[in-house]
Amino acid sequence: MDLDFRGGPKKPKVIEPLNNLTEPKLPSFDTLDGTGDPEPVEPAELKTDGPVVDSKTASQKTGFFSFRWNHSKRFTIIVAAIAILVIGGGVAAAYILHPADQGSTSVSKKLPSTKKVPTTVASNLTGLQVDPSVNNRPITGVMIENSEDARPQSGMDQAGVVFEAIAEGGITRFLTLYQDGTPDYVGPVRSVRPYYLQWCMGFDCALAHAGGSPEALSDVKAWGAKDLDQFANAGAYWRIDSRYAPHNLYTSTAKLNELESAKGFGTASFTPLTRKKEAPSKTPTAASIDLNISSYAFNAHFDYDTATNSYKRSQNGAPHMVINAGGDQVQLQPKVVVVLMTSYGIASDNHSQYGVTGSGEAYVFQDGVMTKGTWHKDETKTSLSMTNEAGQPLGLNAGQTWFTALPGADKMTYK
């Protein structure tokens, strides 16, 4: 009798049929000891009627993807952590190193630029920065009365250019030009004279007026002026009740622009005045200007205002105020004052006459100083221009430019 290693008789080996083959039991992680390693488990014996089959071989034959992991839980966790780090690092590297644009649609992550793109241009009339569409507007001229019964006037503070001269009897009158400014209350509107018409046509302006001297009305037709006469276009004007005629005729740039459009008066074509950058003097030498035009009630005075680098206008011993439709008043304060030296006389009908074509001396007050130059206007439709004593264009500050016509330098003082 054969004995086994325990000293007992050996049991005969029983061979089971192959169809009773069972899969070997895997170690359970529930049997971990304190060290984290699994308790040793004896491999189950394979019972077969054929040759003994190795348990490892048997397990591999139970399925195509059968896999046996014989490592500890601690080792498994460490390997899994390393794998996650490796895979995550690879994904991050691919994201960082991958080209930003492979030809597909992409969204830029660049922040929008904070640099402002200029959207304005210099006004042809004033030199101030305006929307480009402003320069496509017509230049609108309005004859404004300056008799004492007409004061305070309206809308003049928004004019880009003003011309001042005597109309008759020593009473001055203004030609005001509009393009940037669009006041809705302008007046009182009065009649035109030839020299105002010539200044206006140098800016290719359409002129609003209430009649005129016989010579001026003839010139309107002969020169082909853009005429907005109230007598032929009453719908663009109205009379106010707070004043008596003829000092109560008013209009607005909106009504005049509508009339201009109906008449086909489009964009003005003229050579703008030369402009320059402001350069206020630290030691002003022209802080006070007096212009002896005719008499005390109509003589002009200007005081230089350092805060705004402009000139505050006065007449008849008081600030020259203008009023809007709501009753608010402001003092006229042009940026530049230009005195045009020109011939002056009185016609047989007692209306004034000025020589406004050709050339003559010009005294330009701006930045608190005076610059002497020459004005030029070759003919009625030619634009007004100025040069300095070197013959170069004389630049003006942007803003309202005020022109006053005088017969000689002895009518002007400044300090």
C-alpha positions in Angstrom: 0.0 0.0 0.0 1.3 3.4 -0.9 1.3 6.1 1.8 1.0 9.8 1.3 3.2 12.4 3.1 0.9 12.4 6.1 1.4 8.7 6.6 -2.0 7.6 5.5 -2.8 5.5 2.5 -2.9 7.4 -0.8 -6.2 8.1 -2.3 -6.6 7.1 -5.9 -6.8 10.0 -8.4 -10.2 10.5 -9.8 -10.3 11.7 -13.4 -13.5 13.7 -14.3 -14.8 14.1 -17.8 -13.6 17.3 -19.7 -17.1 18.6 -19.8 -17.0 19.1 -16.1 -14.0 21.4 -16.3 -14.4 24.4 -13.9 -12.5 27.7 -14.0 -9.9 28.1 -11.2 -10.9 30.4 -8.5 -9.1 33.8 -8.4 -7.8 35.1 -5.2 -10.2 37.4 -3.4 -9.2 40.9 -2.4 -11.4 40.4 0.6 -8.7 38.1 2.2 -6.1 40.8 2.5 -4.0 40.7 5.7 -2.6 43.6 7.4 0.3 43.9 4.9 -2.1 44.4 2.0 -1.0 41.1 0.4 -3.6 38.4 -0.3 -3.6 35.2 1.8 -2.2 32.3 -0.2 -4.9 30.1 -1.7 -4.2 26.7 -3.0 -5.1 26.3 -6.7 -8.0 24.1 -7.3 -7.2 20.7 -8.8 -8.6 20.1 -12.2 -10.6 16.9 -12.5 -10.5 15.3 -15.9 -10.5 12.0 -17.5 -7.6 13.1 -19.7 -4.2 14.4 -19.0 -3.8 16.8 -16.1 -4.4 20.4 -17.4 -2.3 23.2 -15.8 -4.6 25.8 -14.1 -3.0 28.8 -15.9 -3.4 27.1 -19.2 -7.0 26.3 -18.4 -7.8 29.9 -17.4 -6.4 31.2 -20.7 -8.6 28.8 -22.6 -11.9 29.9 -21.0 -12.2 33.1 -23.1 -10.5 35.0 -25.9 -9.9 38.1 -23.7 -9.4 36.3 -20.4 -6.8 38.0 -18.3 -5.4 37.3 -14.8 -3.9 40.1 -12.6 -1.7 38.6 -9.9 -0.6 41.9 -8.2 -1.5 43.4 -4.9 -4.1 46.1 -4.5 -1.5 48.7 -3.5 0.6 47.9 -6.6 -2.6 48.1 -8.7 -3.5 51.6 -7.3 0.1 52.9 -7.9 0.1 51.6 -11.5 -3.3 53.2 -12.2 -2.2 56.5 -10.7 0.9 56.5 -12.9 -1.1 55.7 -15.9 -3.6 58.5 -15.3 -0.7 61.0 -14.9 1.0 59.8 -18.1 -2.2 59.9 -20.1 -3.2 63.3 -18.7 0.2 64.8 -19.3 0.1 63.6 -22.9 -3.3 65.1 -23.5 -2.1 68.4 -22.0 1.1 68.5 -24.0 -0.9 67.7 -27.2 -3.3 70.6 -26.4 -0.5 73.1 -25.7 1.8 72.1 -28.6 -1.0 71.6 -31.1 -1.1 74.4 -33.8 -3.8 77.0 -33.1 -5.2 76.8 -36.5 -5.3 73.7 -38.7 -7.4 75.4 -41.4 -10.6 74.8 -39.6 -12.9 77.5 -38.1 -11.6 78.9 -34.9 -12.5 81.6 -32.4 -9.8 84.2 -31.7 -9.0 84.6 -28.0 -7.3 88.0 -28.6 -8.8 90.8 -26.6 -10.4 93.6 -28.6 -8.1 96.5 -29.3 -8.7 99.6 -27.1 -7.2 101.9 -29.6 -9.9 104.2 -31.0 -10.2 104.6 -34.7 -10.7 108.2 -35.8 -14.3 108.6 -37.0 -14.3 112.4 -37.6 -12.8 114.8 -40.1 -12.1 118.6 -40.1 -15.1 120.7 -41.0 -14.6 122.6 -44.3 -16.2 125.7 -42.8 -14.8 125.8 -39.2 -12.0 123.3 -39.1 -13.6 121.6 -36.1 -13.8 117.8 -36.0 -17.2 116.6 -37.3 -18.9 113.6 -38.8 -17.8 113.2 -42.5 -21.4 113.7 -43.6 -21.3 117.3 -42.3 -19.1 118.4 -45.2 -21.7 117.1 -47.7 -24.2 119.7 -46.4 -24.6 123.0 -48.2 -23.2 126.2 -46.7 -26.2 128.3 -45.6 -25.8 132.1 -45.3 -28.3 134.3 -43.4 -28.4 138.1 -43.3 -28.8 139.2 -39.6 -29.9 142.6 -38.6 -27.9 144.6 -35.9 -30.0 147.7 -35.3 -30.7 148.3 -31.6 -34.3 147.1 -32.1 -33.0 143.7 -33.4 -30.9 142.9 -30.3 -30.4 140.3 -28.9 -30.1 138.3 -32.1 -30.5 134.6 -32.4 -28.5 131.7 -33.8 -25.2 133.7 -34.4 -23.3 131.7 -31.7 -23.7 128.6 -33.9 -22.4 130.3 -37.1 -19.0 129.0 -38.4 -18.1 132.2 -40.1 -19.4 135.8 -39.5 -18.8 138.9 -41.7 -19.5 142.3 -40.2 -19.9 145.5 -42.2 -22.1 148.7 -42.4 -25.4 148.3 -44.3 -26.5 151.9 -44.2 -26.6 154.9 -42.0 -23.7 153.6 -39.9 -25.8 150.6 -38.8 -23.9 147.3 -39.1 -25.3 144.0 -40.4 -24.0 140.5 -40.3 -23.6 137.7 -42.8 -23.6 134.4 -40.9 -22.6 131.1 -42.4 -23.8 127.7 -41.2 -22.8 124.1 -41.8 -21.6 122.5 -38.6 -24.1 124.4 -36.4 -27.8 123.9 -37.1 -29.8 126.4 -34.9 -33.6 126.2 -35.0 -34.1 129.9 -34.3 -32.2 132.4 -36.4 -32.9 136.1 -36.9 -33.9 138.8 -37.3 -33.4 138.3 -41.1 -32.9 141.4 -43.2 -31.9 142.5 -46.7 -28.7 141.9 -48.6 -26.0 144.1 -50.1 -23.6 143.3 -53.0 -20.5 142.8 -50.8 -22.3 140.4 -48.4 -23.4 138.4 -51.5 -19.8 138.4 -52.8 -18.4 137.1 -49.4 -21.2 134.5 -49.4 -20.5 133.3 -52.9 -16.8 132.8 -52.0 -18.1 129.9 -49.8 -20.6 128.7 -52.5 -23.3 129.4 -50.0 -27.1 129.7 -50.5 -28.2 133.1 -49.1 -31.3 133.7 -46.9 -32.4 137.3 -46.9 -35.5 139.5 -47.0 -35.1 141.5 -50.2 -32.1 143.8 -50.7 -30.8 146.9 -52.3 -31.6 147.3 -56.0 -28.0 146.6 -57.0 -27.8 143.5 -54.8 -31.1 142.0 -56.2 -29.8 142.6 -59.7 -26.4 141.0 -58.8 -28.2 137.9 -57.3 -29.5 137.1 -60.8 -26.5 138.3 -62.8 -24.0 136.2 -60.7 -26.2 133.1 -60.5 -26.3 133.1 -56.7 -28.1 130.4 -54.8 -31.1 132.5 -53.7 -33.3 131.9 -50.7 -35.1 135.2 -50.7 -38.0 135.4 -48.2 -40.2 137.2 -50.7 -40.1 134.2 -53.0 -39.9 131.5 -50.4 -42.2 132.6 -47.5 -42.7 129.0 -46.2 -39.1 128.9 -44.9 -39.7 131.9 -42.6 -42.0 133.1 -39.9 -42.6 136.3 -37.9 -42.6 136.4 -34.1 -45.1 138.4 -32.0 -42.7 139.8 -29.4 -41.2 142.3 -31.9 -42.6 144.5 -34.6 -41.7 144.5 -38.3 -39.3 144.5 -39.9 -37.3 143.3 -36.9 -39.3 140.1 -36.3 -38.5 137.8 -39.3 -37.0 134.5 -38.3 -36.0 131.2 -39.8 -34.2 127.9 -39.0 -31.4 126.0 -40.6 -33.8 123.0 -40.9 -36.3 125.0 -43.0 -33.5 126.5 -45.1 -31.9 123.1 -45.7 -35.2 121.8 -46.8 -35.6 124.7 -49.2 -32.1 124.2 -50.5 -32.8 120.5 -51.2 -35.9 121.4 -53.1 -33.9 123.8 -55.2 -31.2 121.3 -55.8 -28.5 123.2 -53.9 -26.2 120.4 -52.9 -22.7 120.2 -51.3 -20.8 123.5 -51.3 -17.7 123.6 -53.4 -15.1 126.0 -52.1 -11.5 126.2 -50.8 -11.6 126.1 -47.0 -9.7 128.6 -44.9 -6.3 127.3 -43.8 -6.4 125.9 -40.2 -3.6 125.3 -37.6 -3.2 123.8 -34.2 -4.0 126.2 -31.3 -0.9 127.7 -29.6 -2.0 130.1 -26.8 0.6 132.7 -25.9 2.0 132.7 -22.4 2.4 136.5 -22.7 -0.6 137.8 -24.7 0.0 141.0 -26.6 -3.5 141.4 -28.0 -5.8 140.9 -25.1 -8.0 143.8 -25.9 -9.2 144.9 -29.3 -11.3 148.0 -30.3 -12.8 148.5 -33.8 -14.1 151.9 -34.6 -16.7 150.9 -37.2 -19.1 153.8 -37.2 -20.4 155.0 -33.8 -20.6 154.0 -30.2 -23.7 151.8 -30.6 -22.0 149.8 -33.4 -18.3 149.8 -32.6 -17.0 146.4 -31.6 -14.8 145.4 -28.6 -13.1 142.0 -28.0 -11.5 140.7 -24.8 -9.2 137.8 -24.9 -10.3 134.9 -22.6 -7.3 132.8 -21.6 -9.5 129.9 -20.3 -11.0 129.3 -23.7 -8.4 130.9 -25.9 -11.1 133.0 -27.6 -12.4 136.5 -27.8 -15.5 137.7 -26.0 -17.4 140.3 -28.1 -19.1 143.5 -26.8 -20.9 146.4 -28.5 -22.6 149.5 -27.2 -20.6 149.2 -24.0 -22.1 145.8 -23.1 -21.5 142.1 -23.9 -22.9 141.1 -27.2 -25.5 138.5 -26.3 -27.6 136.2 -28.4 -30.8 134.5 -27.3 -32.4 131.1 -28.2 -36.1 130.3 -28.5 -36.2 129.3 -24.9 -34.9 132.6 -23.7 -31.4 131.5 -22.7 -28.7 134.0 -23.5 -24.9 133.6 -24.2 -22.2 136.0 -25.1 -20.7 135.8 -28.6 -17.1 134.4 -28.3 -15.4 133.8 -31.6 -12.1 131.8 -31.7 -10.5 134.1 -34.3 -11.0 137.8 -35.1 -9.9 139.0 -38.5 -9.9 142.7 -39.5 -10.1 143.1 -43.3 -8.7 146.4 -44.6 -10.8 147.4 -47.7 -12.1 150.4 -49.5 -15.4 151.9 -48.3 -17.9 154.4 -49.7 -21.5 155.3 -49.9 -23.5 154.8 -53.1 -26.0 157.3 -54.5 -28.9 155.3 -52.9 -27.2 155.8 -49.5 -26.2 152.1 -49.2 -22.6 151.2 -48.3 -20.1 150.0 -50.8 -17.0 147.8 -50.0 -14.3 146.6 -52.2 -14.2 142.9 -51.4 -12.3 141.5 -54.4 -8.6 141.9 -55.0 -6.4 142.0 -51.9 -5.6 144.0 -48.9 -4.1 144.0 -45.4 -5.4 141.5 -42.8 -4.9 141.6 -39.1 -5.5 138.2 -37.5 -6.1 138.0 -33.7 -5.8 134.6 -32.2 -4.0 132.9 -29.3 -3.8 136.3 -27.6 -1.5 137.8 -30.3 -1.9 139.6 -33.6 -0.4 138.4 -36.9 -0.3 140.7 -39.9 -1.0 139.2 -43.3 -2.8 139.8 -46.6 -6.3 138.7 -47.7 -7.0 137.6 -51.3 -10.2 137.2 -53.3 -9.7 137.4 -57.0 -13.3 137.6 -58.0 -16.9 137.3 -56.8 -17.0 133.4 -56.8 -13.4 133.0 -55.7 -12.8 131.7 -52.1 -11.3 134.1 -49.6 -7.8 133.2 -48.5 -5.0 134.8 -46.4 -1.2 134.7 -46.4 1.4 135.8 -43.9 4.1 138.3 -44.5 6.3 135.5 -46.0 3.6 134.8 -48.5 2.7 131.4 -46.9 -0.9 130.4 -46.1 -1.9 132.0 -42.8 -3.4 129.3 -40.5 -6.4 130.0 -38.3 -7.5 128.2 -35.1 -10.5 125.9 -35.6 -13.8 127.4 -34.5 -15.9 130.5 -35.3 -14.0 133.0 -37.3 -15.2 136.6 -37.2 -14.4 139.0 -40.1 -14.9 142.8 -39.7 -14.4 145.1 -42.6 -12.6 148.5 -41.9 -11.3 151.2 -44.3 -8.0 151.6 -42.6 -5.7 150.6 -39.7 -6.4 153.8 -37.9 -9.8 152.5 -37.1 -8.3 149.7 -35.0 -6.4 149.6 -31.7 -5.3 146.7 -29.6 -3.1 146.0 -26.5 
